[in-house]
């Protein structure tokens, strides 16, 4: 099993550009989430999904879109990148019941 | 809505014990605990459910007081490998919403 795979690992964007961070899991997990982590800020929830076709907003959803067309994939789209979106982005998934999240290795995004 | 962790930082000598606390202003369905080492993704340690308690590791255990909306993580006879940042995550509400909000983290440093 590959677990949770995030691509790319590093990305530099110019202000105003758009891009999609990819996330895929091969564990047949129902729940998937996107977090951003800034120094001293911990992990903040951007969007999450409880199954294919179902998504909801987290703590900091502005400037991001998500969709969940399949169980495996949960891409995060930055609509118009801003320097404030410079961060490390983690995708995570878990199964139902008493299970914890498995995190991907992260995407380090810099917006200049 | 974000749970509050205390202390913010702990420095220990090998073999010493530590307690990290996590409290919420809302009723909780479950509490997760994760550890993150510098430059890596968070790793799941254990989950505690409303009405139950689960121990994830031999020398790392946790408790969940539903009435006080608090959880504590106990690290016994600490080892150098325990160093890192510990996060609690809470799933507020009356059911398994799939929404996990993290505290700001507690940095633990274990010295020889």
Interface residues (C-beta under 8 A of the other chain):
Chain A: X30 X31 X33 X35 X40 X41 X42 X43 X44 X45 X48 X49 X50 X56 X58 X59 X90 X92 X96 X97 X98 X99 X100 X101 X102 X103 X104 X105 X106
Chain B: X1 X2 X30 X32 X34 X40 X41 X42 X43 X44 X45 X46 X47 X49 X54 X87 X89 X96 X97 X98 X99 X100 X101 X102 X103 X104 X105
